[in-house]
Structure formats: C-alpha cells, structure tokens
C-alpha cells in the first residue's frame, strides 16, 4: 500500500503508522478496532495530515464510516476500491473474497460490491491463519498450501472468476493462491486502486502537493521499531532508514 | 492454568483477566509487554486481590521481576515452576524449551533452569505459529504437523529427554508434539507446578482462604467476551457462565 501511494503520489509527505503493539486486528471485535482506529486517526491529525488512508481491511470494515463521520478530513478505505476493481474484473459476476475473521464477519465487501453491481454473486471466506503465516514468512511452504486449500475450498464449487485479497498481508501469498484457485482466476489486490482513489480525492479537493515538492516518508510504530523494520522491508520491497516509536492508548 | 488453580485452590476467589484486545504477546517487545502487564496488575489490585499469578510465559519472561519489585503483593510466574519440573523430570540433563519469540529471546528458561542445575544443557526454540494454530483449533492437522516438525528439528539432534511447553497454549498440542519428539520425551506443562507454587506461597504467608469458603471465579476480558467464552471453553474444558469486559490502556 505504501509502495503504491509513494509511486502514485511522489510529491506527498506520507506518514505510515503501524499499530504493532496491538496487531493483529483481524480477530478483534468491532468495538476494539474502532477504538484503536480513532486513536490512530487522532494522532495522525495531531501531526497535521490533510487526509487519512486506512490501509487495513479490518479497520476499514469496522471503522471507516465512524472515522469519516467524526474527523474533519478525507478518510479513504481499502474496501470500496477493492470492490470496484473486482466488479471491473469479473466476467461471470461470481466474486470471491478472502479476509480476516473481522472483515468477513462485517460483510463490508458484500455491501460494497452489491452497491456497484446489485446482482453480483459474492462468496466470502475468513482465512485467519494467513496473517501469522505471512508475518512468519511461510509464503511458499507445504503447510501454507494445505491451509490455503482448506480455506479456498468454497471457491472451487462456486466457480468464482475473481478473488479479492481482502487483507493487506495476502498479496505476499499471490503465487501460492494463484496455484490453488487456478491461473484463470483474477486476484484483486486493492493497493493500486486505493492509491488511485486517494489521488482522485486529493485532486478533487485541491489538496495535492505542488509538483515540485520533495515527497517525504515517515514510519511510525507503536511497538518494537526493529520488528517493524524487518516486516516493513518485506512489504515495501525497499529499505526503511528509521522507524519512530509512538505509544498510544 | 485456571483449571489447575481451581483444582488446587478450591476455596479461593479467582479473577481471570484475559487481555484479548492486545494479544498475542509473543511477538511483542519487552517494553510493550511490561506496560501491558503493569496495567493488568494495577487493575487486579484495584479489585483487591491478595496475589497475582502471571499465567503467561511471555509476560512472565519480560515482566515478572518488574511486577514483583513494583507491586506490594506476591506475584507468581510460570517460568520458574516449569524449570523446576523440567529439572526434576530429566535424566540426561538435556532439556528442550519451546515458546513464543519473546519468551525464547528473553532467555528466561535457560536462566531459571541453570539456577537450579548449573550444568543442564538447554536448547530453546521459538514456535511463533503455534499460538495462532491453537487459537484456530488446528490441533491435529497435517499443516500443524509439518510446522511442528520444522520447529522441533533442533531437538532431534540434541537428544533432549524433556521438553518444556513454555507457552500456555501449547498443552493443547501435546498429542501431536509427543508423536513428533517421541513418546519417551517428557513434555512439561507448568500449569500444575505453578498452581502448587501458588498454594505454597499463599500458605507460607497465611493468605489462604478458610477451608469453609466457597470459591468463586470471575472471567474478565479486554475485548469481545464472546470470543473469550469460545476460547475459554477450549482451554478450561468447562463452560463459563459470564465474561465481563474491562477496557485497559
């Protein structure tokens, strides 16, 4: 996500906050995820941001509307752009969604997809072990393959032609997932779409940085900057120079 | 752990606090685990407890000494009783320890075992995927077996005759772990030992409840009482009537 934002908005000053002290959000209740999301948004606003991207599907599913209602700046989530990309990609209108327990239980993707295409057939499946498997780097192991086959079973009988990777960790499993569902199933990663949506929102409100500005990137974590550095490299595909620690809650 | 405490201390009023809003502790830094442990201890003291059992290996490894220093009541951890049980069980003095990333990185078991038996040979191995696998109920699946074989490989070449299950989730994997390391390797679960140690501490300070008292049990979670209920049943092997929610942090 950060990589796409940096790519599409090279002149912006971007602050990335990772709530490493309290992740994973996936198994947690809407109440708790909302409380954490509010705290992070308030902290970002204290840093004078002009817009917030909720770069987490679970937080988007549980808290996006609350943040949009309570905070006086644009708040962009990842679910709507992912849903849009899925509807654009599908030919059969049979769309699969995988995500955390929280994202799937919220029904957020079904609602977002049906708002665009009322008659789409959506099958959603929680894959709670994918986040720890990705965090531990088990991206191409037989164990992950067995777990993925079990999780993805509902899609075999439902003939989806498009599968939404409804969690920011899942794109790292793309090769393995593609092998299981078949190369003809389109895998939708909402990062590029969300970055594009962020650009559109900034442009429509005339909030974009001037083309001459030097973009800057700040990485902030609520726990163990070292761990964040290591994970960050895996997700960003680039090195991070420095991670600041900020304690919330 | 609660089951053993209830069994060995039937007349006590026990409050079980599960920090479900912020678990898992295993991958988090000592600082963060110390901060969370302090908050929980302070809350328990506000409920007038007379002693605290830190029924989590990671919290014990990172925070036990701090809690013992900062709070004016007995604080009992799980590492020392587990180390004692391992030393009592081993015949070859070759002891294996498995735990979370945090517990293993802390070196707490090595220190505790060497304090009892200076020449013991201790091999510790982090098994970060075991907690999510247990939480998701993958207790006897081929995927878990593959992951466990990978994690337990160091013990094959080190000929341990005793393996400490250094995380309160791991006893649920006992049959699978025993199958992998061999039936002749003793698996040490510190729950019974910790409960016995708690009883000894209460007795030595004359803090035990009178034999006629009716024991009571309160379950408190920082997130989603429903989820706690479901998990609680799996760990306790019994039903819980009610879970209260208390927000910390």
Interface residues (C-beta under 8 A of the other chain):
Chain A: X20 X21 X22 X27 X28 X29 X31 X32 X35 X128 X129 X131 X132 X133 X135 X136 X138 X141 X142 X143 X144 X146 X147 X222 X223 X224 X227 X247 X249
Chain B: X20 X21 X22 X27 X28 X29 X31 X32 X35 X128 X129 X131 X132 X133 X135 X136 X138 X141 X142 X143 X144 X146 X147 X150 X222 X223 X224 X227 X247 X249
